[in-house]
Amino acid sequence: MTYRIDDLEVPPGDPFRYDSLERRPLVEFLSGLIKRLNGPFVMALDSAWGSGKTTLVRMLMEDLKGKNFQCTYFNAWKVDYVTDPLVAMVSSIDRVDLGAEEANSTFRERLKTVKKVTNLVAKRAVIAGAKALTLGALDVEEEIESVASELAGDTVGDIVNAFNRESELLEKFRAELTAAVAQLPVAGKETNLVVFIDELDRCRPSFAIELLERIKHLFDIPNIVFVLSIDKQQLEASTAAVYGAAINAAEYLRRFIDLEYGIPAANSKRYTENLMKRFDMDPIFAERTASEIAYDRKNFVEFFTLLANAMGLSLRARERCITRLRVVMDQTPSTHYLDPILVALLIVLRSNNAALFKSVISGEASADTVMKFLASLPGGKEFQSGRPGIVIHAYLLAADSDHDRAKEQDDQLRADVENDKLPGDTRRRAADLLEMKRHINGGMRMGVSLAPVAAKIDLAAMVRE
């Protein structure tokens, strides 16, 4: 059984083969933009966590590679345990292979010096921090004792000399890295080295801010373009965590980022279809005998996509929803009705508004309460008045466990149909609701119940993802 899926594959040389979010036009736009840039430059791709930034970045990187760019990637979140992010960034550049023997040899030779300086800078940072904590009681290797002694002095001359030596080290770092990157065109590559930094917003705050500082002060050299994958709102929160709530976090981050690009939301039915395929849902639907297979699957995909879009679910949240669908279907005998439209509504509600979900299944919230919530969402009034809204409303009416309330609602709908003082749209909607409810409860069914489906969705919510 498939309750967790791997990251979407981005094949080398064919980055858009599985582009279920229809990101190709965006990727090609960004690729063209990077081609026109002259480094140093820092671009930030901004969208909320779980919105597909990592897949977009991988597509962009593969597209750029196909256009003869040298790219390197590192996941900042996976290395935020290190003391100095400089080490991780240089490590990612060290993995670059230019291919052309002569250019690659020169590139490697230059990087040797870059790495030596990186090691010194990192050691100095560790020693300075340790001395601050231990008041100088430090047992260090002889190799770096001289570095420690520079930081131990207490005269003005010692401090000035230490500063000068630090400045010389950093200038050496920039000069050697500049010379290394200059080998790209020698190797037949595009001029810019493109460095992708992913998951920055998930790092511990101090690491994220120090990484930005390192980019600004050490990597501000010709022909390097940084592409940061961020949730800017979260990164602003990290800034406030480091420097205090009084800081203007948005203004502070502008010091480091030359261009921000907001990634538009992906609301594609194609993505839902892709999730159904990756979770291997078709064989599960094919086993069902209680209703039409194609009808159940089609309705779930259509209504789930509409509801997920209306409630603004992230791609990661949608993935969790399909995990829950898989659990629900595994726990529902093939001879039982699935009611996929109702399942879609409850799964999305459980993800987006757990309090309303519980009120609905307990019988406390009426069908009208749910419809008012849906109408309050962006574009919700159009959704409510259209066919999808009528179908969902009818299912909720049919599943109402409060029989007195259900009878009152039926009586009110019949009264609305016969009330010629009401607008025609209102009367037609009431008639459509009554007819749809009759259709849902028709045939051999004993009625629709929310409780069994809701219990399975709650069970699915406990599955570790």
N, C-alpha and C positions, 0 to 999 in steps of 0.2 A: 504494500500500500504506500502511496506517495503523499506524505503530509508536509514535506519540505522539498523545495526545488533548488537547483543550483542557479548561480548567476547566469544571466542570458549570455550565450556564446556570441563573441564578436570575432569571426574568423579573420586571420591575417590575409590581407589582399582582397577581402570581400566583406567590408565592415557592415553593410546594410542587409545582409542575407536574412537576418531575423529582426528586422526593424519594425516591430509591431507597434511602435509609438509614432511611426511616420516622422522620424527625426532627420531624415536625410537632407531636406532643404535647409534646416537649421544648421546641421553639421557642415554642410558645404558653404553656407554663408560665413560661419566662424572660421573655417579653413581659409577662405578667400581673404578674410580680414587679417588673419595672422600672416598670410603671405605678404601683405602690404605693410606690415609693421617693421619698424627699425628698432631693434633692442638697444638699450634695456627697456623693457615694458612689462607691466604686470596687469593681467586681465583676470577679473573674477567672474565666474559663472555662478549666479545666485538663484537658489530655489530651496524650498524646505527639505528637510531630511526625509528620505523615502520617496522622492519624486523622480528618481531615475538619473541623477547626476553622474553616478559612476559609469553607468552604461553609456551615457552621452559622451563622457570623457574618453572612454575606451574607443568608441566609434570615431571621435575626432582625432585621436592619436593615430589610429590605423589609417584614416583618410589622409592625414598629413604625411605619414610614412610613404604612402603610395604616391605622394607628390614630391618625394625626395627630401623630406625634412628629417633631420635627426631629432628624435624625441626620447625623453626619459620620464619615468613615472615613479612616484612613491606615495604610499598611503601613510599620511602623517599620523593617523590614529594608531597604526600598528607599531609605531616607533616612539610614541610619546612617553615611554618609560626612560629614554636616555636623558642625560643631563643637558646636553647641548644639541639642538636640532641641526647645527652646522654639520655635525658628523654624519647624520642621516642624509642630508642633502648632497654632500660631497660623495658619499657612498653610492647614491643613485647615479651621479654623473660618472663615477668610476666604472659603472657597468656599460657605458657607451662603447660601441665597437664601430669605428669608422670604415672598416673593411679594407680600404686602400692601405697597403703596407707602410709606405713612407709617411703618409699623413698620420696614420694610426700610431706609428712609432713615436713621432714628435708629440702627438697628443698625450700619449702615455708618459713620456718623459716630463712634460710640463705638469701633468697631474701628480707626479711623484712629489714635486715641491709643494703643490697645493695641499696634498695629504699631510706632508710633514708640518706645514704651517697649521693646518686644521688640528692636528694632534697637539701641538704646542698651545694653541688658543684654548682647546678643550681642557687640557691639563691645568692651565693657568686658572680657568674658571673654577675647576674642582678644588684646587689648592686654596684659592681665595675664599671660597665658600667654607672649606674645612677649617681654615685658620680663624674665620669669623666665629665658627661654632666652638672651636677647641682652644681659642686664645693662644694659638701657636704651638700647642702640644701635638705635633704631627710627625709621624715616622714615614718618610717618603723615600723613594728610590734615589740613588745618587744622581742618576741621569737628570732628574727634574728638580733636584734640590736648589740648583742655581735659579731656576724660575721661581721657586718658592721664596728664596731670599730677596728677590727683587720686590716682592710684595710685602715683605716683613718689615722693611725700613720705616722709620717714622720721621725722617727729616724731609724738608721741602725738596731737597735735591734728589733723594731717593724716589719720591713720588713722581717728580718730573721725568727722571730717567726711565722709570718703569712705564710711564705714559708714552714716552718717545719710542721705547722698544716695542710696545704694543702697537703703536701706529706704524712702525716699520714692518712689523709682521703682517699687518692687515694690508698694507700697500703691496707687499710681496705676494700675498694671496691673490689680490685683484689682478696684478700684472701677469702672474703665471696662468691664472684661469683665462684671462683675455687672450693670451698667446695660444692656449690649448684650443679654445673655441675657434680661433682664427684658422685652424686646420680643416674646418668643415668644408669650405669651398675647394680647398686643395684636394680633398677626397671626393669632390664632385657632388657635394651636398649643398642644399640651400644654406644661406649665410647664418640664419638664426638657429640656435639650439633651443628647442621648446621643452620646458620642464613643467610637467603636470604634477600638482600637489593636490591630493584628494583627501576627503574626510577631515579637513582642517577644523571644521566647526565641532567635531566630536572629541577633539583633544582636550586634555586638562588645560584650563585657561592660561596658566603661566607659560606652558609649552607653545601654545598657539600664538601668543603675543611675541614671545622671543623668536619664533620662526619668522614672523613678519618683520621683526627688527633685523634679523640676519639677512633676509632678502634685500631689505632697503639699504643696509650699510655695507654689505660685503658682495652682493651679487649685482649691484648697480653698475654693470659694465656693458660694453658694446656686444650686441648680437646674442643676448640671452632674453628669451620671452618666457615669463612664468604664467601658467594658467592655473588659477586657484579654484577649486570646487568648494563652494561655501554655502552655508545658510547664514546670510548676513545678520539676521535677527539674533541667532544664537551666538555668532561671533561678537556682536555688540554686547551681549550679556557676558561673554568671557572677558571682554575689555573692562567692563564695569567691575567684574569680580577681582581683577588685578589692580585696577587704579581707583576703585571706589565709584559709588553710584553717581557722584556729582560730575564725573567726566562726561563730556559730549562724545559718546562712543562713535557715532556716525562720522563726526568731523575728524576724530582721531584716526579712524580707519582709512580716510581719504588720503592720508599721508603715504600710505603704502600701495594703494590700488589706483592705477591710471585709468582703467575703464571697467565699469560694471555692466554685466549683461544679464538681465532677468530671464530665466528659462521659462517659456510659457507652459502653462499646465497642459498635460496630455490627457484628453478625455475620449480616447479612442475605443470603440467597440472591438476593434482589431486586437487591442491589448487584452481584453477579456477573453477573446477567442484563443489568444496565445496562451494565457494562463490555463484555460480549460485543457488545452493540448498538453502543456507541460506537466499538469497534475494528473494526466492520463484519465480524464473524466469520461471520455466517450464510451469505453467499455462498461463503465458503471451505469451510464444511461441506457446502454444497449441491453443490459440485464433486466430492465424494468418491464413488467407486463401489465401494470395497472393503468397505464395511459399511453398516449402516443409519444414515442421516444423523441422524435424531431420536434414536436410541439413543446414538450417539457424543456428541452435544451434551448431551443430558440427563445422561449419566453424568459428563461432564467438569464440568458446573455443580454437580451434587450433590456429587461427591467433592472437587472443588477447594474448595468452600465449607466442607465438613466439616473438611478438613485445614487450611485457612487459619485457621478458628476455633480448632481444637485447638492450633495452633502460635502463635496470637496475632499473626498478621500484621497490620500496619497497613494502612489503606486504600491508602496510597501503595505499600506493598510488593505488595499485591494487583494494583494497576495494572501494576506492573513484571512481575508473573507473567503477566498476559494479553499484555503485549508479547512475552514469550518464547514464549507459546503461538502467537502470530501468526507469529513467525519459524519455529518448528517446523513449523507447517502449511504455510507457504510453501515449506519445504525438503522436504516429504514428498509424493511423488507421490500423486495421487488414487487410484491403483490399489493402494497399499500400506495395510496395516492401521495405524490410528492408535493403538489401545489407549489411549483417553482416560483411563482410570482410572490406568494406569501413568504417563502423561504428567502428570496432575494431581499424583500423588505426587512425581515427580522434580522438577517445577517448584517445588513448595512446599519440598521438601528443599533444593534449590539456593539458595533464598532464605533459609531459616531455619537450615540446618545444612549448610554447604558441605562440612565434613570428612566427615560421614556420607554425603553424596551421592557424594563421590569414592570412599569405601570401598565403597559399594554397586556402583558401576559398574565398579570394578576387580576385583570378585569377592571382595574381602577380607571384607566384611561379609555375613553370611548374612541370610536372611529373618527369622529369629528376632531378630537384632540390631536390625533396623528396627522390628519389632513391640514389642520391649522399650522402645525409645525412645518410640514412640507411646503405650505404656501408662504411661510416666512423666509424660506431660503431664497438666494438669488435665482431669479427665473422661476420661482416656485408657483406663482399664480398661473403662469402659462402651463406649467406641468400639471397642476391640479385640474385645470379646466379641460385639458386634452384627454384623449383616450386612455393613456397610461394612468392618469390620476383617477379616472372613473373606475378602471379595473381594480386598482389598489383599494379604493374606497369600498367597492363592492365586496372584495375579499374580507376586509376588516368588518363590514356589517355582517357578512355571513358567518364569521368566526366569533362574533360577540357572545361571550358566555353569560352575560346578564340578560336573561330572557325578557324581563320587563322593559329594559332599556331598548332592546332590539325591536320589541313590538311598537314602542313609542316612535322609534326611528322609521319603521315601515309605515306607520300611520301618518307621520309627518310627510314622508315622501309622496304617499298617495294624495294627501291633501294638496301638496305643491303641484302635482300633475294636474289636478282639477281646478286649481285657482287661476282663473283667466286674468287676474289682476297682476300676476307675477310676470316678469320678463320671459320671453320665449326661451331664452337660453337656460334659465333656471328650471323651467318646466321640463324641457327636454332632458336636462341632466338628471333630474329626479326620475324620469321615466327610464332612462338608460341604466341608472343604478338599480332600480327594481328588476329590470329585465336581466341584467348581469348577475345579480344576486340569485335570481331564480335559476339561471343557467348553472351557476357554481354549485348550488344545492340539488341539482337535478339528477336524474338517473337513479342508480342503485346506492348512491351515497347516503350516509347517515348524518352528514353535516361536516363542517370544517372546524377543526380545533387548533388553537394556537399552542396549547400547552405541550403536546408531544414534540413538536418541532422546536419550540423554545428551549425545552430541556436538553435536546441534542445540541443546540447552538451553544448553550451554556457549558455543556460537556466539552465541546470543541474549543471553547475559549480557554479551557484549562490545559490544552495541549501545548507543550513548550515549543516555541517557534524560534 
